[in-house]
Amino acid sequence: MAPSSYRDDRLIVIQIGSQTTKVTNGLGESLAPPQFHIATVVGQVSGSSSFFIPSELTEAKSYALIRPIRRGFVENWDALIFLWSHILYEKAGLPNPLTPDNSDHPVMLLVPSVWSPEDRERATKIFMEAFALPAFMIHEESLAGLYACGSLHGLVVDIGCEKTDITPIVDSLIVPYAKISIPLGGFHQTQYLQKLLRDNPPKLNGEIISDVSFDLAEQIKTSGITELRLQNIAEITDEDPVEDIAEVVASGKTKEYIAKKEAEKQRQVNETLKLNIELEYNSFTAPKGTILVGPERFLTHEILEKGYEGCPSLPEAVHLAVSLVEPTRRGDMWENLLICGGGARVKGLRPHLLSLMSKQYTAASTAHQPQPFSIISTPSGSNGTNTPVNPGSGNQAGQASNVRLLKIPEYFIEWKEGKEKAVFEEVCFLGGQILGKVTFNDAASSIGAYLTREEYFLRGPSEIHRV
């Protein structure tokens, strides 16, 4: 049976994550950020097998909070099915029970890079049988992020809560043996900030906070006063045109370049943000009152640069992933670098990492030979579960001539900085919308591009790997 063409306003895009699931029901003329951000958590009454959506995530003795996904891996499929049903029936407003006769809503599901073929097949079975969808497609979120930036090859660095996935992509194909995952993410940034704040406690309504909790550190990290101080080439902003950073480093004119960029930023940056950068202490309003924080708010990124025992730094892991790619394509990785994910949302982090890797790994900079570190875990589906590494070995493995950040094209106006709800770090969701629009919209060009209900019942869930 020939595939159908589905209207954009009927398409449902779902991106599942360990902390948050992003959802949009229907695409408009201009692709926009997710309509819904839903906590990837469900409640379960003690002594019962039934689930519910907790209205607020507070401690309670009568029920337990269950996170179906941790570090990208599904730990509780029953809880995940319940969450998906809530999304489809309560958020997307589909009829319940859903049948092919009363629905023309296809679903594009974006999944973490660590998902195995068996995970994809199980998800396909659920959406096709339990939810009776007319059409379905799964895409890896890293590939979607690259598409959103208009590139077919590059390196996607997805900084999540408890891990960072580093995925090389060549000609729209993921390089499985070069994929790397390290246990370093937003959680560790908060933990590091908590340690710093315990050494120099903030004040709540003028009183020193004697015990800085993890939740308080998270509040401070996500407040508007936490960012990276603009001290080096990291002052390049997302709005700046792509420039040859390696050439600037090699020229010895870094200070002049920074001064020029700072002068430009003074005309553009909001006055409040300028003051925050200049102030040793600044405050923000929290639920319990006004919190005054010192310069520790500028240092959350340090854990990413240093790593910890048993875990390499983020730049080292990126360098390793690039070195595992075919030598002739390593330049494509460095010149098409996409840093995304919820753990990358601290203001200034992405350009700072760009600066750091430019100075460490470009051919124009001083050769960098990092000390060998022990083991990095590679995601399921790659060759081996653990990869012994020494990024400095070999013939300048992974050395770059340029390191450049990918950007969202200007014509996606709803995703421009300053727009309400626009968050660059959610770029993978934009890619999912693009893929869904292209995949489901044109029946003539969509033959074999998605799984139809008829194909599913004819060939089974394994057919998802062939579309």
N, C-alpha and C positions, 0 to 999 in steps of 0.2 A: 504494500500500500504506500502511495506517495506521501511524503511528509506534508503537514499542514503549515500554513503561515499564520503566526499568532500576532495579535496586535500588541504594540509596545505597552499599552496601559493595562495589559493582562499579565505581564511577566512579573514573576516574583524572584527576587535575588536574595539569597541568604549566604552570609559568611559566618561560619561558626568559629569561635575561639575559646580558649580555656577560661577567659574572664568575661568576655562580652560577645554576644551574637548580634550582628548587624543585619537589618532587614529593610527592603523596599518593596512595596506592592505597587507595581505599575511604573513605567518610565514616562517622563514628560518629554517635551520637545528639547529641553536642556537637561542633560543628566545632572542629577543633584546628589548631595551627600545622603547617607542612609536616613530613612524616615524614623526608624526605631533602633535604639540601642538597648538590648535586653540582657540582663545578667545571666550568664550561663550557669544557672544554679536553680535547683528545685527543692522544695521541702518535702519531707516524708514524715508522717505521723508515727510516733514511736509504737512499735508493735504492729504496724500496718504495712501493706505492700503498695498502698496508693500514694500518689504524689499530688502536690499542689504548687502553685506559684506563690511564693511568699510575698506579701505586700511590702515588707521592708526587711532588710537583712539585719535583724537583731537577734541576740541570744535568747533562746527559749527552751525550757525543759521539755515541752510537750512535743517537739518535733526536731528532726535533724536536717541540716542543710547539706545537700549533696551536689557536688560539682561533677557532672557527667564526663568532663574532659579535663585532663591535667597534662601540661606540657605538650599539648596537641594530641595526645593519645586518648581514645575513648575508654573510660573505665566503667561506665554504667550505661549500657545501651537502653535499658528500660526507661531510665530517667531522661536520656536524650530524646527518645521517641515522644515522651510526654511533653518535653519542651518544644519539639517541632510541631506537635499537634496544637499547642498553645499559640505558636507563631502563625500557623496556617488558619486556624479557626477563629482565634480571638484578635490577632493583630491584622492579618490579611483579610479577615472577614469572609472566608470561604464557607460554603454550606457544609454542614456536618450531619451525616457522613457525606464525604465527597464522592461523586461518581462521574464517569466520563460523560454522562448525559447532561450534567448540569454544571460542568466546568470546562473552561478553555484556558486555564491558567498553567502554563509551563513553569518549571522551576529550574533556576541556575543555582547550583550549590558550590560554593567556594570552600575548599578544605585545606587544612594544614599540610605542609610538605611531608610530615612523618606518616601520613596515612598509607596503609598497605593496600594492595589490590583487593584483599579480602574485606577491608574496611569499606572500600568503594562499592563492592558488590553488595555488602549488607545494607548500606545506605540506599542503594538503588532498589533493592527488594522492599525496603520499608516505604519509600516514596511511591513506588509503583503499585504495591499491594495494599498496604495499610491506608495510604492516602489516595490511591486510585488516580494518579496524575495522568494526563494525556501525553505529556512529553517531559523529559528530564535530561539534565546534563550536569556533570561534575567537572570542575576545573581546579587545578592547584592555584592557590592564591598568589604565589610568587610570580607565576607566569602572567596572571591577570594584572598584577602591578606593573610589569614591564610593558604590556600592551597599552595600559593607560597613559604611559609616557611616550607612546609612539615608537617604541624600539622593539626589535626582534631578537636582540642579544644583549647581555649585560649580566651584572651581578646583583642579586637582590639580597639585602641584609635586613631581615625582619626581626626587630627587637621586640620580643614579647614580654610577658610577665616573669616567667621563670627560666626562659631560654632565649637564645638567638639562633635563628635558622639562616644559613648562608647558602644561597642557591645559584650556581652558575647556569646560565641559559645561552645556548648557541643556536642561532637560526630557529628560534621558537621551540627548541627542544631542550629540556632539562638535562644537564650532564649528571647522571645519578651517582657516579663514582667520585664526583667532586663536591657533592652536597655535604655540608658540615652543620652540626648542631652543638652548641656549647651551653652549659648551664649558667647563663649570665643574662640578666634582663632587668626589667623595671623593678621587680621585687628586690634585687640586690642593690639597686640604686637607692631605694628607700631604706633598706637595712643599713647601708653605708652612711646615709644622711642621719639616721637615728643615732649611730655611733658618734658622729661628729657633734650632734646636738647635745648628747649626754656629757660631752667634754666641755661644751660651752652652751648651757641651757638657754632656750628662748624664754620670753616672759609672756604670761597671760594676764591681761589687765594690770600690768605693772608688777606682778609677782613672778619670781623665778619658778619655772616648772621643774619640780624636783625629780620626776621620773618621766622621761620622754618616751611615750609608747610608739609602737610601729604605726598605729593609725594616725597619730599626730604627725609623725614624720611624713606619712603619705599625704596628709592635708597640706603640709608645707610644700612638699615637692610639686603638688598639682596646683598650687596657688600661683597667682600672677607675678609674685616677686621672686620666684625661683627660675634662674636662667644661667647661662654661661657668660661670664664677663668677657667683653670684647677686647682681648689682649693681643691677638695675633691675626694671622690671615683668616681665622675663623670669622672675622668680621664680615666676610662676604655673606650676603643674605640670599634668600631664595629668589628675590626679584632681580638680583644682579645677573647680567648676561654671563654665559659660560666663558671662563677665561683660562689662559694657560698658567696654572698655578706653579707648575714645575719651573717654568721660565722665570717667574717672579722670584722663586726661591733661589734659583741658580744665579740670577743677576746681582744678588747682593743688595737689592733695592727694596727689601721687604718693608723697612720702616717708612720709606716714602710712599709705598703702595698703601700701607695701612693708614697713613695720614690722609691720603686722598680719599680712601673709602670712608674713613670716619667723618670727614668733612661732608661727603655726600649724604651719609646717614643722618647727620645732624639736621638736615633739611627735610628728612622724611620720617624719622622715627617719632613716635608719640612722646610727648614731654614726660609723661609719667614713667615710661620705660627708661628714658634717659636718666631720670632721677634715681630710679632703682639701681641702675648700673653704677651710678656715682656714690650712692649711699652705702656706708658700712653696715648700717642697720636699717631695716624697713619693716613695715607691719602690714597685716591684712586682717580682714574680719572673718572669724571662724564662728561656728555655731555657739561656742561658749564665751566668745568675746574677742578682743583684739590681741593678736599674737605678734610680738616683736621678735624678729630673727636677725642674726648676725651674718657675717660673710660665708658661713657654712652653706648658705643657700646657693652659692655659686660653684659648689664643689661636687655635686652629685655624680658628675661624669667620671670622676677619678677612678672609680671601681672598674669601669669599662676599659680604661687605659691600662690598668695594672693587673686585672684578673685577680685570682686568689689561688691558694694551694690546690693543685689538681685541675685548675681551669686557666687556660691562656687568656690573654687580653683579647679584646675584640679586634684590634688591628692585626694581631698575630694570626688569629683564626681566619680573617679575611685574606691575608697574604697566603696562607696555606691553601685555601680553597682555589685561589687563582692559580697557584703553582701546580695544582692537579689537573688543570685544563690544558688542552693541547697548546704547545708553545705559540703557534701562529695566531691563536685566538685570545691570548692573555691580554693583549692591548685592548680588545673589545670589552673585556670585563672591567678594566680600570676606567675606561672612558665612558662607560655606561653604568654607573654605580647608583643603585636605588636603595636608600636607607628609609625604612618605614616601620610601622608597628607601634603599638601603644607605649612601648618602652623608649621610643625616640621622640616623645612629645615635649621634653624639656626644651625651652626656647634656646636656640643656638647650638644644639647638640649635633645636628647633621652637618652644618658647615664646619664645626670644630673637628669632627671626625675626618672630614674631607681634608682639612689642613694637616691634621696629624699624619694621615696616610700619605699625603703628598710629600711631606718632609721625610718620611721614613722609607718610602718605597719607590720614588721616582728615580729615573736614571740620572736626572740632573742634580739630585740631592746626594748627600754623603751616603755611601753604601751602608745598608743596615744589615747586620748579621745577628739576629736575636738568638738568645740562648735556647737550646732545645727544651721543649716541655714534653711532658710524658704522653698523655692520651687525650684525644678529642673523640667524642662519640659522633658517629655518623648516623643519619636517620635510617629508619627501617626501609628496606628496598635498595639500599646502596650496597656496595661490595664490602661486607664485613661490618661488625657492630662497633668496632673500635679501630681507630687509625693512629698508629704511632707516628709522630710528626717531628720534623726539624725544618722549619721554614727557611732557615738560613743555608741549608745544604744545597748542593748542586750549583749550576751555572746561573746565579742570580735569579733563581726561580721566581716567577711572578713579578719581576721588576717592571715598573710602568714608565712610560714617557710622559703621560698625563693622567691625572685622576680627576674625574668630573662627575658631578651629581646630575642625575636625570631630574627633569621637572615636568609638571603637568602642563600640557599645551595651553596657551592662552585662550583658545576657543571654548574650553570648558569653563565658562564664566562663573558657574555656581561653585566651582572649586577654587576660585582665586582667593588668595589670602585677604582677610578682611570681610569676606562674605559670611553671613550667619551660618553656622554649623559646618563651615568648610575647615577640614583638618587634613593637611597633606599626608599625615601618617596613615590615613585610611585610604590611600591611593589604590590599594588592591581591590577595594569595593567598586571603585569607579571602573577598573578593568573588568570586573565581573558584569557590570551593566553593559559595557561595550560588547563583550563577548555574547551576552544574552541577546542584545539587540541584533547583532549580526547573525547569530545562530538561529534564532526562532522567527525572525521577521520575514525572511524571503524563502518561500518554499522551494523555488527553483534552484537556489544555490545552497540549500540546507540539506540536500540529500546526504544522509549518512553523518550529518553534523551533530545530531542529537538522537536520543533513544526514544522511540515512540512506544506507546502502550502495546501496539500490535507486535512490534519487534521483540519487546520484552517477553511476552507470553509465548512467542514462537521460539526464542533462542535462550532466554533466561538472563539472569543478572550479569553474567560474564560479558554480555554484549556491550556493556558500558565501556569496556576497554577498547572497543573497535570504532567508537564514534568520536 
